[in-house]
Amino acid sequence: MTSSDRLIRVLVAGLGNMGRSHALAYHNNPGFEIVGLVNRSKPKLDPALDGYEIHPDFLTALAELKPDLCAICTYSDSHADYAVAAFEAGCDVFVEKPLATTVADAERVVAAAQKAGKKLVIGYILRHHPSWIRLIAEARKLGPPYVFRMNLNQQSSGPTWDVHKALMQTTPPIVDCGVHYVDVMCQITDAKAVEVRGMGLRLSNEIAPDMYNYGHLQVLFEDGSLGWYEAGWGPMISETAFFVKDVMSPNGAVSIVMDPNAKSDDIDTHTKTSVIRLHSAETGPDGKFIRPDEDMKMAGEPGHQELCDLEQAYMLKAIRENIDLTRHMDDAVQSLRICLAADESARSGKPVRL
């Protein structure tokens, strides 16, 4: 085995939904060797992960196990400190989104990656989904200015609502989920965001008084494009039109058409596209459309675990092939900056100029 294809020794921190899936991805990829898992408690895991020791403290495990790669899948308020510690220990880093809870912390992580000369991959799972890659490509063909209409509302109860309440101890839904879809907007238009507006409403007494579980953001871009994103979590959230992914331009539109039987608490629903619909705005001399809408069936799509497998395959490729991740890191900071500006606007009642 050469140095370029040696096993990458990985420490996985956080064994929630995403952490468990990423741990399975490492377990099943012959390029990785899991040296340990980190979690404060001992959760129920896939039987494939039963053989790995669970450590209660990340920094202790980092010092003792000396991994090559740290996968940080903890709650977002620990992302920056854990990532910087990993870089200072000489590790590459995979970190779940959002990269941090402040722009300053996100920039601190990127600076630490650059100083260490190590790879930083952020968990933007849609970047590895063939159908979302196609959606972005088709939207770019339409040309700007664009209108982006996107949402992901989740009607949650029981254990899922408990997870959402835990997430909202630090991060509102328009930031936690919003970075994914704002990132899609930014990949479609290369223009910079110039102004962000946000609104939020607390719909539950089970969350902190200064937190809101329903939010809406609007973003204006330099090329005239504009977009909105809506996100809500909780038992009171409606299942009506909970998943909208629609891009319009003067030349037409490209949209995701969901399975009408899909449910918002099904994690695979969040990524599976079902059908991509292409609409051309071109009309003939009679003023009628020249061509009908085209439905592109997205058969054989990867599910949630398969997407995590693809993400970690990319992590391995980035390390082995020394891929330049400058744009990847810049994009992660940009989408976070926009979503945090929306949160600032929601709290202040004023638009934020970027």
HUQUI-V795337 format. One line per field, one symbol per residue. ss: DSSP state (H for helix, E for strand, L for the rest). Layout:
ss=???
This chain:
ss=LLHHHLLEEEEEELLLHHHHHHHHHHHHLLLEEEEEEELLLLLLLLHHHLLLLEELLHHHHHHHHLLLEEEELLLHHHHHHHHHHHHHLLLEEEELLLLLLLHHHHHHHHHHHHHHLLLEEELLHHHHLHHHHHHHHHHHHHLLLEEEEEEELEELLHHHHHHHHHHLLLLLHHHHLHHHHHHHHHHHLLLLEEEEEEEEELLLLLLLLLLLLEEEEEEEELLLLEEEEEEEEELLLLLLLLEEEEEEELLEEEEEELLLLLLLLLHHHHLLLLEEEEEELLELLLLLELLLLEEEELLLLLLHHHHHHHHHHHHHHHHHLLLLLHHHHHHHHHHHHHHHHHHHHHHHLLLEEL
